[in-house]
Amino acid sequence: MACVVLDISLPLDRLQALYRGHVSRVQVTSRDGRRVNLPAHHLRPFVTHSGVHGSFELEFDDSGRLLALRRLA
């Protein structure tokens, strides 16, 4: 299993497009330069009044399927 670290900063107004159904995926560049195309619904547990902000560890299997997304301290 592989992991990448993502630094995400999505303000609330950008997230509203997710809830309206206009956007279903979010593209983020990892710290090591890889582009990650993430289904937007995986960010819902991390939404605050200001949006989604912070560093996250994304764990995926050999075929690229998401196994876990965790906020880093």
N, C-alpha and C positions, 0 to 999 in steps of 0.2 A: 504494500500500500504506500502511496506517495502523499505528500502534503505540500501545500503552498501557503504562504502568508499573504493576506490581502489587506491593504489599508483602504478602507471604504469611507467615503464622505458623500452621502446623498442627502441633500436637504429635503425637508418635508414637501415642498412644492413639487419636486421631481418625483417623489414617491406617490403623489396623488395620481399620476398617470398609471401607476401599477394598479391602484384600487379601482380606477375607472376602466381597466381592461385594455388600455391603449398600448401597454408594454407588458410583455410576459417574461422577458429575459434582461439581465443586466450584464454588461461586459466590463470586467475589471482587469487591470494589469497587476500581476503579482509583484512582490518585491524582487523576484529574480527575473522579471521581464516577460514572463509568460502571460498570454491573454487568456482569461477565464470567462467563459460564457455561462452564467449562472441563472437557473430559473429563479425569477424574482420572488416567488412565494417562500423560498428558503430564508429570505431576509425578514419576514414578518415577525418572528420572535424577538428581533433586535430593534424594532422600530420604537422610537421615543417621540416626545413632542417636537423635537427638532429634526427628526429624520433618523438615518442610520449612520453612525459615525464610530470609527474605531478600527482596531486591528483584529483580524479573524484568521483562524487556521482552517483551511479547507482540506479535508482528507478524501481521497478518491482511490478507486481500485484500478487495476491494470487496463481495464477497458474505458476508463474515464468517468465511470459512474460515481456520483457523489455518495460518500459514506457518512460524513459528518461535517458540520460547520460549527465552529466554536469561537466565541469571543475570547481574545487573549487579554490577560490582566494588564 
